[in-house]
Amino acid sequence: MSEPVYLDYNATTPIAPEVAAAMLPFLQTEFGNPSSAHERGERARHAVAAARAELAQLLGAQTDEMVFTGSATEANNLALLGVARALPHKRHIVISAIEHPAVMQPALYLRELSWDVSIVAVDATGRVDPADIAAVLRPDTALVSVMHANNEVGTLQPVAEIAALAHANGSLMHTDAAQSAGKLALDVDSLGVDLLTLAGHKFYAPKGIGALYVRRGTPLKPILFGADQEHNLRPGTENIPHIVGIGTAARLARERLPAARHTLAKMRDDLHQRLLAAIPGLQLNGHPEQRLPNTLHVSFPAVSGRDLLAACAEWVSASVGSACHARAHADAVSGVLAAMCCDPARARGAVRLSVGHDTTAADIETAAEALIDAWRRLTT
């Protein structure tokens, strides 16, 4: 039997064939250390520089503003904790209530270090009101961190408006854009951000590689200590194969971007319409318009989302929410849905369906039929 239709691209993407091909020499013959003075080291340095340039071009950034990390989680920790180390006289940061744990947990750690942390609520669509950010800004606010796109419901945040407010207050602005790369155009100047996080495995690069955009002049200190790699911000011998991989993935994302948003949204909406036509009471979660083009987060009536996915697991691979919480207690309500004040029955029936570049029209048809059949079997 063939593999189930994969509708969990927000959890992770496969490595693109072009990415794997670019990485292969650096897993075999091109094993040089970029810090070495000989020819192998020079070739490794060139590979890192080329990848850095590709990432910068994807974001409209300067090449020297890109810092490679081991993951988006590390990049987020560097952003929050690194700013806190650089600005110890400022003791306040602002985040939203729906941030990924990779932002929420560093913020709560700063609270343990006597920093004040304001956690701003979202509306029923999962969107932050910039006025609510403005209301909590203080003279000692070092940083505002609001994600670009939510990893569960897909809602897009008004990052540019929030960044303008932060800067007017003398504060820095960070956004976690792990879910956005390859799906939406990202321009650091248009967004107005000082720091921006990327995750390689969310846009067809391997797991274990991320990046942090750091605008020139942004006060930031390292949180790891060692040698002087990555502009003295991230010590450790560079992971050349994965850096080459994320660089190649950035180039592919940039080349695909003009058509990607339309293509992904078409498949997402086709799936939504098929489910709506067959399942009375199906509810869309998240913002109806300001959302990721590939993400469909819906609540199935009268069933548990976990039970529904288990009932059609032979045909569909999807999640009830963030992969970081996929194995949480069966009765646990997603923190994102709780922040959106979603009622318990609706939260219980929630499922996240996310399409990718490899998803086909036949996949959508198969998945819709399997989900509908599973729902009917569970409710009759």
Secondary structure, DSSP 8 states (H G I E B T S, - for coil): ----EE-BTTT-----HHHHHHHHHHHTT----TT-SSHHHHHHHHHHHHHHHHHHHHHT--GGGEEEES-HHHHHHHHHHHHHHH-TT--EEEEETT--HHHHHHHHHHHHTT-EEEEE---TTS---HHHHHHH--TTEEEEE--SB-TTT-BB--HHHHHHHHHHTT-EEEEE-TTTBTTB---HHHHT-SEEEEEGGGTTS-SS-EEEEE-TT-----SS-SS-HHHHTS-S---HHHHHHHHHHHHHHHHHHHHHHHHHHHHHHHHHHHHHHHSTT-EE-S-SSSB-TTEEEEE-TTS-HHHHHHHTTTTEE-BSS-GGGTTS-TT---HHHHHTT--HHHHHTEEEEE--TT--HHHHHHHHHHHHHHHHHHH-
